Amino acid sequence: MICKGKLESDGSLVFESNGQKIISHSLKCKEKNSGYISPGEMFMAALSGCKILTFSKVMKFYNLKFSSLSVEVSSQVELLDNILDTPFKNQKYNEIKTIYTLKTDVKKEKLFEIVKLASKFCTVNIAIDKSIKQTFEIEILE
């Protein structure tokens, strides 16, 4: 697997893997509500995307049907002291909460098993410090 990141002259950050491109303007994020994604938000988006892919893969493996899947990842981030003599702050994630929302006939108990299994091979999830508490909820749409 190869993923390449490139900073364009306009401040766009372009990620490319297997011929697919993702363009982010995260480096233009200078203030809150600027409309651009911050590095922390990019991390949470990567975690959400990874959870979607691994959940889908496990559901397909067990031939379980679903639709309208969304995965929301949230966390309270605590800003700590500055990093060395820079104005940048260390960040501490206290807890990460994930909400899976989908349409399915699969029983909630089985979905809990699927989520737990999928979290064991979501590579972004594996990289998270084990001291960070993670919780999840499942919402089934009608």
N, C-alpha and C positions, 0 to 999 in steps of 0.2 A: 504494500500500500504506500502510495506517495501522495502527499498533500503539499501543495505549494501556496505560500502566501506572498503577495506582492503589494507594495505600497505604490499607488499611482500618483502622478504629479498633482492631481486635483484633491488628494487626501483620501481617496477611496481605497479601501482595503479589499483586494480580490483574492479569494481562495479558489483553488482549482484542484480537482481530484477526478481521475478517470474521465476527463473531458467535460465534467460538469463545473460550472462556475457559480460562486456565491459572492455577491458584491455587498460590502458593508461600508457605511460611512462613519464607523465608530471613532476614527481619529479626528473627525470634525466635531465630536461631542465635547463642547467646552462649558456647557452649562446645563442645568436640569431643564427638562422639557424642550430640548433643542430639536427634537424629532429624529435624532440619531441614537443608535444603540451604543451603550457604554461597554467597556471590556467585561465588567461584572454581568451585565445583561447578556452579553454574548456567551459567557460561560453557562448561564442558566438556559439560554436557548439551545446550546449544544447538549446539555443534559436532557432537556425536554425532547429534542429530536432523537437522541439515542434511546430514550425510554419508549418513544413511539415505535421506532424501528424494531427494537428487541421484543416489545410486547406483541407487535404484529407478527413477528417471526414465530414466537411461541404459539400464538393462537393458530397460525397456519399449520404448524407442525402437528398440533392436536386436532386439525380439521374443525376448528370452532369458528363459527361465523360471527361477524360483527360489522358495524358501519358507524359512520359519524364519530370516529375516534378523535378526541383531543386530550392533550396532556398539559396541565398547567403546573409549573414548578415555581414555588415561592420560597423566600427566605428572608429572615431579618439579618441585616448585615450591620455589624458594629464597627465603627471606625475607631481605630486605636491610635497609637503614636505615629509620628512621621517616620518614614523609611530613611534612615541615616540623616543627612542634612538637606533632604529634598522636601518639597511641599506635599509629596504624595504620602497618603495614609495607609498603614497596614489595615487590612479588613479581616474581620472574623465572622464566619458564618456560624450562627448558633444552632440553627435547625433548618432542615430543608423539608418542605411539605410538597407532596405531589398529589394532584387530583386527576384521576383518569375518568373521562366522561365518554360514554359510548352507548350505542344501541346494540343489544344482543339478547338472545334467549338463554345464554349461559348463566348458571346460578352464581351468585356473588361469592360463595365459598370457593368455587373453582377459579373465579377471577382473582381472588386473593392469592391462590397458589401460582397462577400464571404470572402475576406481578412479582412475587417473590423470586420465582425462577428467572424471569427476564432481568431482574436487577442484578443477578449473579453473573450475567455476561454482557451487560451494558458497559462498554469500556469507559465511558465518562464517569459512570457511577462507581466503578471499581477504583478510579483514581481519587475519589473523594476521601479525605481523612476520616478514618473510622470513628474518631471522637465526635464527629458531627452527627447529631441525632437526625434520622430520616423517618418520616411518617408518610403514609399515603391513605387516600380515600378513593372509593370507586362509586361513581354516580351512573346509574343505568337510566337511559332515556326511554321514553315510551314511544 
